[in-house]
Structure formats: structure tokens, C-alpha cells
Amino acid sequence: MATIKAAELRLRMSYDKLWDLLKAEGLLKQDLQARAGISSGSIAKLSKGANIQTDTLLRICQALDCQIGDIVEVIPATDVKEEDA
């Protein structure tokens, strides 16, 4: 089995579902940071769609009483929204 290199990845993580959930709950990113006990750096990474540690995602799920699929979606790397470009 061949190893996939980072440059060859055709998928990426999208946290749009997280932002939609926060909006629906009337919460700000700062509220999420406080509830989940995560750093502002983690919030910044999430905002940029960057890689984030799994335990950070689990803290968010626990704080929002949700499942990982409620906050994260795997999408094609070429599927970039206008505001992301």
C-alpha cells in the first residue's frame, strides 16, 4: 500500500458546521473558547480550517453536547468557498 503525502491529499476538514451550530445557539467564538477550555490559537486554527488536535475537537463536542459529525465535515480540497479564497 502506497503512502499518501501531504501534498497529495484531496480532502480537507471544514468546520462550517461548527460555526453554524454556534450561531444557532447564539454563541460567540469566545464563548466556545471559555466553555471548551481551548486556547485562542485553537480558535484561530479552526477559523482558518487548519489541522487541529483530536482532543480539542472532543472538548468542543463535550462543551456543546454534540457529536464530531455535528461540527466537522470532510470535503474535497478543491471545494473552497469564495470567502476562503
TORTISE-102948 format. One record per atom (N, C-alpha, C, O, CB): residue number from 1; residue in three letters; atom name; x, y, z. Coordinates in nm, 4 decimals. Glycine has a CB too. Layout:
N
> mifi,vovo,voza,xx,yy,zz
> NUM,Ala,CA,X,Y,Z
...
This chain:
85
> mifi,vovo,voza,xx,yy,zz
> 1,Met,N,0.0842,-0.1181,0.0000
> 1,Met,CA,0.0000,0.0000,0.0000
> 1,Met,C,0.0886,0.1243,0.0000
> 1,Met,O,0.1800,0.1355,0.0817
> 1,Met,CB,-0.0957,-0.0001,0.1220
> 2,Ala,N,0.0622,0.2166,-0.0903
> 2,Ala,CA,0.1425,0.3374,-0.1029
> 2,Ala,C,0.1045,0.4389,0.0046
> 2,Ala,O,-0.0108,0.4464,0.0471
> 2,Ala,CB,0.1254,0.3986,-0.2426
> 3,Thr,N,0.2023,0.5156,0.0471
> 3,Thr,CA,0.1808,0.6202,0.1459
> 3,Thr,C,0.1373,0.7484,0.0762
> 3,Thr,O,0.1968,0.7886,-0.0238
> 3,Thr,CB,0.3084,0.6440,0.2293
> 4,Ile,N,0.0342,0.8120,0.1288
> 4,Ile,CA,-0.0141,0.9383,0.0729
> 4,Ile,C,0.0623,1.0529,0.1375
> 4,Ile,O,0.0660,1.0644,0.2600
> 4,Ile,CB,-0.1679,0.9548,0.0947
> 5,Lys,N,0.1226,1.1365,0.0559
> 5,Lys,CA,0.1963,1.2527,0.1047
> 5,Lys,C,0.0998,1.3691,0.1246
> 5,Lys,O,-0.0062,1.3744,0.0622
> 5,Lys,CB,0.3101,1.2917,0.0064
> 6,Ala,N,0.1371,1.4618,0.2116
> 6,Ala,CA,0.0501,1.5761,0.2430
> 6,Ala,C,0.0104,1.6528,0.1175
> 6,Ala,O,-0.1039,1.6968,0.1051
> 6,Ala,CB,0.1196,1.6703,0.3411
> 7,Ala,N,0.1037,1.6687,0.0253
> 7,Ala,CA,0.0743,1.7432,-0.0971
> 7,Ala,C,-0.0257,1.6708,-0.1863
> 7,Ala,O,-0.0848,1.7322,-0.2752
> 7,Ala,CB,0.2019,1.7686,-0.1741
> 8,Glu,N,-0.0455,1.5411,-0.1638
> 8,Glu,CA,-0.1366,1.4609,-0.2447
> 8,Glu,C,-0.2777,1.4511,-0.1870
> 8,Glu,O,-0.3660,1.3923,-0.2494
> 8,Glu,CB,-0.0804,1.3235,-0.2611
> 9,Leu,N,-0.2993,1.5074,-0.0702
> 9,Leu,CA,-0.4319,1.4995,-0.0075
> 9,Leu,C,-0.5349,1.5720,-0.0932
> 9,Leu,O,-0.5141,1.6852,-0.1367
> 9,Leu,CB,-0.4290,1.5595,0.1352
> 10,Arg,N,-0.6453,1.5041,-0.1157
> 10,Arg,CA,-0.7531,1.5642,-0.1940
> 10,Arg,C,-0.8744,1.5930,-0.1080
> 10,Arg,O,-0.9811,1.6268,-0.1593
> 10,Arg,CB,-0.7919,1.4735,-0.3093
> 11,Leu,N,-0.8583,1.5797,0.0221
> 11,Leu,CA,-0.9656,1.6068,0.1177
> 11,Leu,C,-0.9173,1.7063,0.2206
> 11,Leu,O,-0.7977,1.7175,0.2472
> 11,Leu,CB,-1.0136,1.4772,0.1861
> 12,Arg,N,-1.0113,1.7779,0.2780
> 12,Arg,CA,-0.9784,1.8693,0.3874
> 12,Arg,C,-1.0940,1.8725,0.4855
> 12,Arg,O,-1.2052,1.8296,0.4546
> 12,Arg,CB,-0.9475,2.0120,0.3345
> 13,Met,N,-1.0658,1.9238,0.6035
> 13,Met,CA,-1.1679,1.9365,0.7072
> 13,Met,C,-1.2342,2.0738,0.6942
> 13,Met,O,-1.1677,2.1748,0.6711
> 13,Met,CB,-1.1062,1.9172,0.8498
> 14,Ser,N,-1.3640,2.0750,0.7093
> 14,Ser,CA,-1.4391,2.2000,0.7126
> 14,Ser,C,-1.5071,2.2098,0.8488
> 14,Ser,O,-1.5674,2.1134,0.8961
> 14,Ser,CB,-1.5440,2.2074,0.5954
> 15,Tyr,N,-1.4972,2.3253,0.9106
> 15,Tyr,CA,-1.5609,2.3490,1.0401
> 15,Tyr,C,-1.6833,2.4396,1.0264
> 15,Tyr,O,-1.7294,2.4974,1.1248
> 15,Tyr,CB,-1.4607,2.4111,1.1378
> 16,Asp,N,-1.7353,2.4515,0.9052
> 16,Asp,CA,-1.8532,2.5362,0.8830
> 16,Asp,C,-1.9719,2.4921,0.9688
> 16,Asp,O,-2.0502,2.5753,1.0146
> 16,Asp,CB,-1.8927,2.5339,0.7352
> 17,Lys,N,-1.9847,2.3613,0.9903
> 17,Lys,CA,-2.0952,2.3111,1.0732
> 17,Lys,C,-2.0809,2.3606,1.2176
> 17,Lys,O,-2.1807,2.3859,1.2851
> 17,Lys,CB,-2.0996,2.1560,1.0699
> 18,Leu,N,-1.9580,2.3739,1.2640
> 18,Leu,CA,-1.9341,2.4277,1.3989
> 18,Leu,C,-1.9817,2.5715,1.4068
> 18,Leu,O,-2.0512,2.6087,1.5014
> 18,Leu,CB,-1.7841,2.4189,1.4363
> 19,Trp,N,-1.9451,2.6529,1.3087
> 19,Trp,CA,-1.9845,2.7950,1.3107
> 19,Trp,C,-2.1361,2.8088,1.3001
> 19,Trp,O,-2.1955,2.8964,1.3629
> 19,Trp,CB,-1.9159,2.8724,1.1953
> 20,Asp,N,-2.1988,2.7218,1.2202
> 20,Asp,CA,-2.3454,2.7242,1.2091
> 20,Asp,C,-2.4105,2.6873,1.3424
> 20,Asp,O,-2.5107,2.7470,1.3818
> 20,Asp,CB,-2.3929,2.6274,1.0984
> 21,Leu,N,-2.3532,2.5890,1.4113
> 21,Leu,CA,-2.4057,2.5472,1.5416
> 21,Leu,C,-2.3916,2.6592,1.6448
> 21,Leu,O,-2.4843,2.6862,1.7212
> 21,Leu,CB,-2.3329,2.4205,1.5906
> 22,Leu,N,-2.2753,2.7238,1.6463
> 22,Leu,CA,-2.2554,2.8355,1.7399
> 22,Leu,C,-2.3572,2.9459,1.7136
> 22,Leu,O,-2.4166,3.0003,1.8067
> 22,Leu,CB,-2.1117,2.8918,1.7281
> 23,Lys,N,-2.3767,2.9785,1.5862
> 23,Lys,CA,-2.4722,3.0842,1.5510
> 23,Lys,C,-2.6133,3.0468,1.5963
> 23,Lys,O,-2.6852,3.1297,1.6521
> 23,Lys,CB,-2.4705,3.1104,1.3988
> 24,Ala,N,-2.6520,2.9224,1.5721
> 24,Ala,CA,-2.7851,2.8759,1.6111
> 24,Ala,C,-2.8045,2.8809,1.7627
> 24,Ala,O,-2.9152,2.9051,1.8109
> 24,Ala,CB,-2.8079,2.7335,1.5605
> 25,Glu,N,-2.6970,2.8581,1.8370
> 25,Glu,CA,-2.7027,2.8611,1.9837
> 25,Glu,C,-2.6811,3.0016,2.0400
> 25,Glu,O,-2.6892,3.0218,2.1612
> 25,Glu,CB,-2.5985,2.7666,2.0416
> 26,Gly,N,-2.6539,3.0979,1.9533
> 26,Gly,CA,-2.6293,3.2351,1.9977
> 26,Gly,C,-2.4975,3.2510,2.0714
> 26,Gly,O,-2.4853,3.3346,2.1609
> 26,Gly,CB,-2.7414,3.2810,2.0861
> 27,Leu,N,-2.3987,3.1704,2.0337
> 27,Leu,CA,-2.2687,3.1739,2.0992
> 27,Leu,C,-2.1624,3.2374,2.0096
> 27,Leu,O,-2.1688,3.2284,1.8870
> 27,Leu,CB,-2.2262,3.0331,2.1390
> 28,Leu,N,-2.0663,3.3005,2.0725
> 28,Leu,CA,-1.9513,3.3571,2.0024
> 28,Leu,C,-1.8330,3.2616,2.0141
> 28,Leu,O,-1.8335,3.1696,2.0959
> 28,Leu,CB,-1.9148,3.4971,2.0594
> 29,Lys,N,-1.7318,3.2849,1.9311
> 29,Lys,CA,-1.6106,3.2037,1.9383
> 29,Lys,C,-1.5477,3.2120,2.0773
> 29,Lys,O,-1.4927,3.1138,2.1271
> 29,Lys,CB,-1.5096,3.2485,1.8316
> 30,Gln,N,-1.5559,3.3287,2.1392
> 30,Gln,CA,-1.5014,3.3462,2.2737
> 30,Gln,C,-1.5779,3.2619,2.3747
> 30,Gln,O,-1.5189,3.2094,2.4691
> 30,Gln,CB,-1.5054,3.4937,2.3144
> 31,Asp,N,-1.7076,3.2489,2.3557
> 31,Asp,CA,-1.7888,3.1635,2.4421
> 31,Asp,C,-1.7447,3.0178,2.4294
> 31,Asp,O,-1.7327,2.9464,2.5289
> 31,Asp,CB,-1.9384,3.1775,2.4072
> 32,Leu,N,-1.7209,2.9751,2.3055
> 32,Leu,CA,-1.6739,2.8389,2.2810
> 32,Leu,C,-1.5388,2.8166,2.3478
> 32,Leu,O,-1.5164,2.7132,2.4108
> 32,Leu,CB,-1.6641,2.8113,2.1298
> 33,Gln,N,-1.4502,2.9123,2.3340
> 33,Gln,CA,-1.3177,2.9030,2.3948
> 33,Gln,C,-1.3284,2.8829,2.5455
> 33,Gln,O,-1.2597,2.7977,2.6019
> 33,Gln,CB,-1.2357,3.0287,2.3639
> 34,Ala,N,-1.4130,2.9599,2.6100
> 34,Ala,CA,-1.4298,2.9500,2.7554
> 34,Ala,C,-1.4966,2.8189,2.7960
> 34,Ala,O,-1.4517,2.7527,2.8896
> 34,Ala,CB,-1.5119,3.0680,2.8070
> 35,Arg,N,-1.6030,2.7816,2.7265
> 35,Arg,CA,-1.6759,2.6589,2.7615
> 35,Arg,C,-1.5908,2.5333,2.7439
> 35,Arg,O,-1.5924,2.4432,2.8278
> 35,Arg,CB,-1.8013,2.6473,2.6767
> 36,Ala,N,-1.5162,2.5291,2.6329
> 36,Ala,CA,-1.4389,2.4093,2.5995
> 36,Ala,C,-1.3003,2.4102,2.6623
> 36,Ala,O,-1.2320,2.3077,2.6636
> 36,Ala,CB,-1.4263,2.3961,2.4494
> 37,Gly,N,-1.2583,2.5247,2.7143
> 37,Gly,CA,-1.1251,2.5346,2.7731
> 37,Gly,C,-1.0152,2.5191,2.6696
> 37,Gly,O,-0.9149,2.4522,2.6939
> 37,Gly,CB,-1.1082,2.4306,2.8807
> 38,Ile,N,-1.0345,2.5812,2.5541
> 38,Ile,CA,-0.9341,2.5741,2.4482
> 38,Ile,C,-0.8698,2.7103,2.4285
> 38,Ile,O,-0.9245,2.8124,2.4702
> 38,Ile,CB,-0.9968,2.5245,2.3163
> 39,Ser,N,-0.7552,2.7115,2.3657
> 39,Ser,CA,-0.6784,2.8350,2.3500
> 39,Ser,C,-0.7309,2.9198,2.2341
> 39,Ser,O,-0.8032,2.8717,2.1469
> 39,Ser,CB,-0.5308,2.8027,2.3281
> 40,Ser,N,-0.6923,3.0465,2.2359
> 40,Ser,CA,-0.7273,3.1350,2.1247
> 40,Ser,C,-0.6575,3.0872,1.9972
> 40,Ser,O,-0.7083,3.1077,1.8870
> 40,Ser,CB,-0.6881,3.2824,2.1567
> 41,Gly,N,-0.5418,3.0239,2.0121
> 41,Gly,CA,-0.4720,2.9676,1.8970
> 41,Gly,C,-0.5524,2.8570,1.8304
> 41,Gly,O,-0.5535,2.8455,1.7078
> 41,Gly,CB,-0.3365,2.9142,1.9390
> 42,Ser,N,-0.6198,2.7754,1.9115
> 42,Ser,CA,-0.7053,2.6699,1.8566
> 42,Ser,C,-0.8245,2.7300,1.7828
> 42,Ser,O,-0.8637,2.6806,1.6771
> 42,Ser,CB,-0.7540,2.5762,1.9685
> 43,Ile,N,-0.8809,2.8345,1.8374
> 43,Ile,CA,-0.9917,2.9038,1.7710
> 43,Ile,C,-0.9435,2.9593,1.6373
> 43,Ile,O,-1.0138,2.9496,1.5367
> 43,Ile,CB,-1.0481,3.0181,1.8608
> 44,Ala,N,-0.8240,3.0172,1.6364
> 44,Ala,CA,-0.7686,3.0719,1.5122
> 44,Ala,C,-0.7475,2.9616,1.4084
> 44,Ala,O,-0.7775,2.9810,1.2906
> 44,Ala,CB,-0.6356,3.1444,1.5401
> 45,Lys,N,-0.6965,2.8466,1.4513
> 45,Lys,CA,-0.6767,2.7342,1.3592
> 45,Lys,C,-0.8098,2.6870,1.3021
> 45,Lys,O,-0.8208,2.6609,1.1824
> 45,Lys,CB,-0.6056,2.6179,1.4302
> 46,Leu,N,-0.9106,2.6762,1.3880
> 46,Leu,CA,-1.0424,2.6357,1.3420
> 46,Leu,C,-1.0971,2.7362,1.2404
> 46,Leu,O,-1.1561,2.6975,1.1395
> 46,Leu,CB,-1.1387,2.6218,1.4610
> 47,Ser,N,-1.0775,2.8636,1.2674
> 47,Ser,CA,-1.1265,2.9693,1.1784
> 47,Ser,C,-1.0622,2.9618,1.0408
> 47,Ser,O,-1.1247,2.9951,0.9401
> 47,Ser,CB,-1.1005,3.1060,1.2396
> 48,Lys,N,-0.9365,2.9178,1.0375
> 48,Lys,CA,-0.8632,2.9068,0.9113
> 48,Lys,C,-0.8809,2.7705,0.8452
> 48,Lys,O,-0.8314,2.7486,0.7347
> 48,Lys,CB,-0.7161,2.9331,0.9348
> 49,Gly,N,-0.9505,2.6793,0.9114
> 49,Gly,CA,-0.9674,2.5452,0.8574
> 49,Gly,C,-0.8401,2.4631,0.8651
> 49,Gly,O,-0.8219,2.3687,0.7882
> 49,Gly,CB,-1.0139,2.5527,0.7150
> 50,Ala,N,-0.7520,2.4985,0.9573
> 50,Ala,CA,-0.6237,2.4294,0.9727
> 50,Ala,C,-0.6404,2.3014,1.0540
> 50,Ala,O,-0.7456,2.2764,1.1127
> 50,Ala,CB,-0.5206,2.5216,1.0399
> 51,Asn,N,-0.5351,2.2216,1.0560
> 51,Asn,CA,-0.5360,2.0992,1.1367
> 51,Asn,C,-0.5473,2.1339,1.2842
> 51,Asn,O,-0.4907,2.2327,1.3310
> 51,Asn,CB,-0.4089,2.0154,1.1109
> 52,Ile,N,-0.6206,2.0515,1.3556
> 52,Ile,CA,-0.6435,2.0720,1.4983
> 52,Ile,C,-0.6354,1.9362,1.5674
> 52,Ile,O,-0.6684,1.8338,1.5074
> 52,Ile,CB,-0.7821,2.1410,1.5247
> 53,Gln,N,-0.5925,1.9349,1.6909
> 53,Gln,CA,-0.5790,1.8085,1.7629
> 53,Gln,C,-0.7168,1.7488,1.7919
> 53,Gln,O,-0.8142,1.8198,1.8167
> 53,Gln,CB,-0.5005,1.8290,1.8943
> 54,Thr,N,-0.7207,1.6174,1.7878
> 54,Thr,CA,-0.8465,1.5463,1.8112
> 54,Thr,C,-0.9029,1.5760,1.9497
> 54,Thr,O,-1.0243,1.5897,1.9649
> 54,Thr,CB,-0.8261,1.3961,1.7947
> 55,Asp,N,-0.8167,1.5860,2.0510
> 55,Asp,CA,-0.8689,1.6132,2.1854
> 55,Asp,C,-0.9352,1.7504,2.1929
> 55,Asp,O,-1.0265,1.7704,2.2729
> 55,Asp,CB,-0.7563,1.6042,2.2890
> 56,Thr,N,-0.8908,1.8445,2.1110
> 56,Thr,CA,-0.9556,1.9764,2.1073
> 56,Thr,C,-1.0969,1.9630,2.0499
> 56,Thr,O,-1.1914,2.0239,2.1001
> 56,Thr,CB,-0.8717,2.0772,2.0226
> 57,Leu,N,-1.1099,1.8832,1.9451
> 57,Leu,CA,-1.2424,1.8601,1.8877
> 57,Leu,C,-1.3347,1.7902,1.9872
> 57,Leu,O,-1.4536,1.8211,1.9951
> 57,Leu,CB,-1.2311,1.7770,1.7597
> 58,Leu,N,-1.2791,1.6960,2.0630
> 58,Leu,CA,-1.3595,1.6262,2.1637
> 58,Leu,C,-1.4026,1.7197,2.2762
> 58,Leu,O,-1.5139,1.7076,2.3273
> 58,Leu,CB,-1.2812,1.5085,2.2214
> 59,Arg,N,-1.3159,1.8123,2.3149
> 59,Arg,CA,-1.3541,1.9126,2.4167
> 59,Arg,C,-1.4702,1.9975,2.3670
> 59,Arg,O,-1.5633,2.0280,2.4416
> 59,Arg,CB,-1.2337,2.0035,2.4524
> 60,Ile,N,-1.4631,2.0350,2.2396
> 60,Ile,CA,-1.5710,2.1149,2.1806
> 60,Ile,C,-1.7013,2.0354,2.1814
> 60,Ile,O,-1.8067,2.0881,2.2172
> 60,Ile,CB,-1.5350,2.1579,2.0361
> 61,Cys,N,-1.6935,1.9088,2.1419
> 61,Cys,CA,-1.8137,1.8242,2.1425
> 61,Cys,C,-1.8730,1.8131,2.2824
> 61,Cys,O,-1.9946,1.8206,2.3000
> 61,Cys,CB,-1.7810,1.6843,2.0886
> 62,Gln,N,-1.7873,1.7953,2.3803
> 62,Gln,CA,-1.8361,1.7845,2.5179
> 62,Gln,C,-1.8999,1.9153,2.5632
> 62,Gln,O,-2.0053,1.9146,2.6268
> 62,Gln,CB,-1.7215,1.7458,2.6128
> 63,Ala,N,-1.8363,2.0272,2.5306
> 63,Ala,CA,-1.8879,2.1581,2.5720
> 63,Ala,C,-2.0214,2.1903,2.5056
> 63,Ala,O,-2.1069,2.2551,2.5659
> 63,Ala,CB,-1.7867,2.2672,2.5394
> 64,Leu,N,-2.0395,2.1449,2.3810
> 64,Leu,CA,-2.1624,2.1747,2.3067
> 64,Leu,C,-2.2623,2.0596,2.3084
> 64,Leu,O,-2.3693,2.0686,2.2484
> 64,Leu,CB,-2.1287,2.2093,2.1638
> 65,Asp,N,-2.2267,1.9510,2.3778
> 65,Asp,CA,-2.3120,1.8329,2.3873
> 65,Asp,C,-2.3544,1.7850,2.2486
> 65,Asp,O,-2.4730,1.7733,2.2177
> 65,Asp,CB,-2.4356,1.8630,2.4732
> 66,Cys,N,-2.2522,1.7575,2.1656
> 66,Cys,CA,-2.2785,1.7139,2.0291
> 66,Cys,C,-2.1803,1.6052,1.9883
> 66,Cys,O,-2.0908,1.5699,2.0651
> 66,Cys,CB,-2.2707,1.8322,1.9321
> 67,Gln,N,-2.1964,1.5532,1.8697
> 67,Gln,CA,-2.1075,1.4534,1.8129
> 67,Gln,C,-2.0127,1.5209,1.7135
> 67,Gln,O,-2.0401,1.6307,1.6651
> 67,Gln,CB,-2.1884,1.3401,1.7442
> 68,Ile,N,-1.9011,1.4538,1.6839
> 68,Ile,CA,-1.7995,1.5105,1.5951
> 68,Ile,C,-1.8577,1.5469,1.4579
> 68,Ile,O,-1.8192,1.6478,1.3987
> 68,Ile,CB,-1.6840,1.4116,1.5780
> 69,Gly,N,-1.9494,1.4654,1.4083
> 69,Gly,CA,-2.0122,1.4934,1.2795
> 69,Gly,C,-2.0997,1.6168,1.2792
> 69,Gly,O,-2.1361,1.6674,1.1731
> 69,Gly,CB,-2.0931,1.3769,1.2373
> 70,Asp,N,-2.1342,1.6662,1.3989
> 70,Asp,CA,-2.2132,1.7884,1.4098
> 70,Asp,C,-2.1292,1.9142,1.3912
> 70,Asp,O,-2.1834,2.0225,1.3691
> 70,Asp,CB,-2.2823,1.7930,1.5438
> 71,Ile,N,-1.9950,1.9001,1.4002
> 71,Ile,CA,-1.9080,2.0179,1.3936
> 71,Ile,C,-1.8017,2.0109,1.2850
> 71,Ile,O,-1.7417,2.1126,1.2502
> 71,Ile,CB,-1.8413,2.0376,1.5252
> 72,Val,N,-1.7776,1.8907,1.2308
> 72,Val,CA,-1.6711,1.8716,1.1319
> 72,Val,C,-1.7270,1.7979,1.0113
> 72,Val,O,-1.8107,1.7086,1.0237
> 72,Val,CB,-1.5514,1.7934,1.1929
> 73,Glu,N,-1.6784,1.8379,0.8943
> 73,Glu,CA,-1.7161,1.7708,0.7710
> 73,Glu,C,-1.5910,1.7543,0.6859
> 73,Glu,O,-1.5089,1.8457,0.6773
> 73,Glu,CB,-1.8266,1.8501,0.6945
> 74,Val,N,-1.5763,1.6390,0.6233
> 74,Val,CA,-1.4661,1.6150,0.5313
> 74,Val,C,-1.5164,1.6465,0.3913
> 74,Val,O,-1.6160,1.5903,0.3458
> 74,Val,CB,-1.4128,1.4675,0.5415
> 75,Ile,N,-1.4462,1.7373,0.3234
> 75,Ile,CA,-1.4879,1.7799,0.1896
> 75,Ile,C,-1.3687,1.7734,0.0944
> 75,Ile,O,-1.2540,1.7693,0.1391
> 75,Ile,CB,-1.5474,1.9237,0.1932
> 76,Pro,N,-1.3947,1.7725,-0.0360
> 76,Pro,CA,-1.2842,1.7753,-0.1322
> 76,Pro,C,-1.2016,1.9027,-0.1155
> 76,Pro,O,-1.2565,2.0104,-0.0924
> 76,Pro,CB,-1.3377,1.7651,-0.2764
> 77,Ala,N,-1.0711,1.8900,-0.1273
> 77,Ala,CA,-0.9821,2.0053,-0.1094
> 77,Ala,C,-1.0079,2.1134,-0.2130
> 77,Ala,O,-0.9777,2.2303,-0.1887
> 77,Ala,CB,-0.8367,1.9614,-0.1165
> 78,Thr,N,-1.0623,2.0775,-0.3260
> 78,Thr,CA,-1.0913,2.1749,-0.4308
> 78,Thr,C,-1.2210,2.2498,-0.4067
> 78,Thr,O,-1.2496,2.3481,-0.4750
> 78,Thr,CB,-1.0971,2.1064,-0.5644
> 79,Asp,N,-1.3005,2.2040,-0.3093
> 79,Asp,CA,-1.4280,2.2660,-0.2759
> 79,Asp,C,-1.4038,2.3803,-0.1781
> 79,Asp,O,-1.4284,2.3667,-0.0582
> 79,Asp,CB,-1.5266,2.1621,-0.2162
> 80,Val,N,-1.3549,2.4946,-0.2306
> 80,Val,CA,-1.3211,2.6104,-0.1481
> 80,Val,C,-1.4240,2.7198,-0.1729
> 80,Val,O,-1.4496,2.7579,-0.2871
> 80,Val,CB,-1.1770,2.6615,-0.1786
> 81,Lys,N,-1.4818,2.7693,-0.0657
> 81,Lys,CA,-1.5802,2.8756,-0.0769
> 81,Lys,C,-1.5120,3.0056,-0.1192
> 81,Lys,O,-1.3913,3.0215,-0.1012
> 81,Lys,CB,-1.6552,2.8944,0.0564
> 82,Glu,N,-1.5885,3.0970,-0.1745
> 82,Glu,CA,-1.5368,3.2270,-0.2179
> 82,Glu,C,-1.4672,3.3012,-0.1037
> 82,Glu,O,-1.3606,3.3592,-0.1240
> 82,Glu,CB,-1.6503,3.3127,-0.2739
> 83,Glu,N,-1.5264,3.3001,0.0161
> 83,Glu,CA,-1.4680,3.3743,0.1270
> 83,Glu,C,-1.3394,3.3096,0.1781
> 83,Glu,O,-1.2596,3.3757,0.2447
> 83,Glu,CB,-1.5683,3.3858,0.2401
> 84,Asp,N,-1.3177,3.1787,0.1475
> 84,Asp,CA,-1.1952,3.1102,0.1871
> 84,Asp,C,-1.0805,3.1413,0.0914
> 84,Asp,O,-0.9636,3.1281,0.1277
> 84,Asp,CB,-1.2187,2.9596,0.1934
> 85,Ala,N,-1.1138,3.1825,-0.0307
> 85,Ala,CA,-1.0108,3.2042,-0.1320
> 85,Ala,C,-0.9407,3.3364,-0.1139
> 85,Ala,O,-0.8511,3.3698,-0.1914
> 85,Ala,CB,-1.0707,3.1972,-0.2698
